[in-house]
Amino acid sequence: MNNPNKTLWQLLWEYDPNGLIAVETDLTIRLVNPAFCKMLNLEPQDLIGKKASGFLDDADEFTMVWEKDLVIRAVEKEYPAYQLYVRKVMFPIRKEGIIAAIMVDLTHEWQQKNELQRLKQKTLEEVNQVVDRQMKVAQEIAGLLGETTAETKVSLLRVATMLRQDSV
């Protein structure tokens, strides 16, 4: 171990790529790891000792987890203020009087999914436009064919009439 003053748990806390946050039962933030700070683009001193509701619009879930002694698994949530999309797990740690959350940053995957959906929608709109243009052209061609067919019929009837008159 490089730093004998740090426990393995402290190192895991610091190096975990997932956002980790621990709040007290009154929703005061007790601990955050560097990954969580990076997700919110804030420093630990901006968060620790402050109410979670000031940063997270779903902070009431911490209270629900504590009061109902729940473990919430794999809930996905968007935090538009931070341009962040996460999958989170929340659980109470009764012995310490805290509620913990692990947040896995899915922002990149979520953006790719949205971009793919946008491209699909754009492609569908373009296909509809092409089909509409083809239908319009087909109707115009049909109209022209109808006109020329009618003109041909009229001309043929005239020729037939002239031929009948010549034969009489």
N, C-alpha and C positions, 0 to 999 in steps of 0.2 A: 504494500500500500504506500503510495507516494506521500500522503500527509497523515502522520500518526495521530493527529489531533481530531481527525474526522472519522466517524464510524462509517461502516459500509452503508448503513441506512441513509446517512446524510449525503453520501456520494450518490446513491441511487436517486434521492430526492432532487439533487442538483442536476444530474445528467439525464433524468427521465425526459424523453422527447414529448411526453404528454403533459398537458397542463394539469397541475395538482393544486387544489385549494382546500383549506380547512377553515371552517367558520364555527364560531361559538353559537350556542342556541339562540342568542339574541341577534344573530346574523352579522356579528362583528367578525371581520376577516382576521384570523389568527396567523395563518401561514399561507404562503404561495411559493411555488417553485419558479425558477427562471423561465421555463417553457410557458407557464401561465402568463407571466409578465410580458413575454414576447408576443403572445397571442393578442393581448390587449394593448400592446405597445406602451406599457407603463412600467415604472420602477416599483420594487417591493414597498418602498416607503410611501408610495402613492396609494397603496392598497391596504397594508397591514394597519389594523386598528380602525378602519373605516367600515361602514355598513356595506354588505354585499349588494344590497338593493340599489346602491348608488352606481354600480357598475354592471350588474346583471339584471335584466328585466324579468327573470324567472326566479329570483331569489326566494320567493315563497315556497319553492320546491324543497329548499333546505329545511324549512319549518315542517313541511309535510313529512319529509323523511324522518325527522326527529320525533314528531308527535305520534306517527303511526309505526315507528320502528321498521321502516321500509328500506329495501334495497332497490333502487331504480337502475335498471340495466339497459344499455344500448338505446337510449333516447337521443334522437337527433334534434339539433336546435340551431337556428340561425341567429346570429347577433349582428344585425345590420350596422350598428354603430361602429363595430370593429371590423367589418367586412370578414366575418368569421362564421364558419359552419363546423359544428363539432358533433361527435357522438360522445355522450357522457354516461358515466356511472356514478351514482350517488349512494352514500351509505352512512349510517350513524356509527360513531365510536363512543359508546355510552361511558366507558371507563374514563375517557378524557373529556367528556362533555362537549364533543365537537361533531360536526357533520363534515364529511369529506366528499370531494368530487374529483373524478379523473375525467379530463376532457381530451379526446383524441381529435386533432385538427384534420378535418376532411375538406377544408376549403378548396384545395386544388382539384380534388375529385369532383366536388360539387360544381365548381365553375366549369369543368370539362363537360359534365352531364348537362348543365344548362346551355352551354355552347352547342352541344350536339342536338339538343332539343330545338334550339333556335335555328340551326341549320336545316333540321328536318322540316320545321314549319316553313322556312323560306323556300325550300325545295318544293314542298307541296303547293305553295302559292304560285311558284313559277310554273309548275306542271299545269295547274288550273288555268293560268293565263295562256299557255301554249294551246291547251285543249280548246279554250274559248276562241282563240284566233283561228284554229283549224276549223271549228264549227262555223265560224263566220265565213271563212273562205269556201267551205263546202256548200254553204247556203247560197253564196254568190255564184259559184260554179253551177249549182243546181238551177238557179234562176236563169242564168245565161243559157244553159242547155235547154231549159223549158222554152225560152223565147225562140231560140234557133230551131227547135223541133217544131214549134207552132208555125214559124215562118216557112219552114220546109214543107209542112203539111199544106199550108195555104198555097204555096207555089205548085205543089204536086196536084192539088185539086184544080188549080187553074189549067195546068197542062192537061189533066184528064178531061176537063170540060172542053178545052180546045180540040183535043183529039176526038171526042165524041161529036163535036160540031162538024169537024172535017169529015167524019165518016158518015154523017147523015146526008 
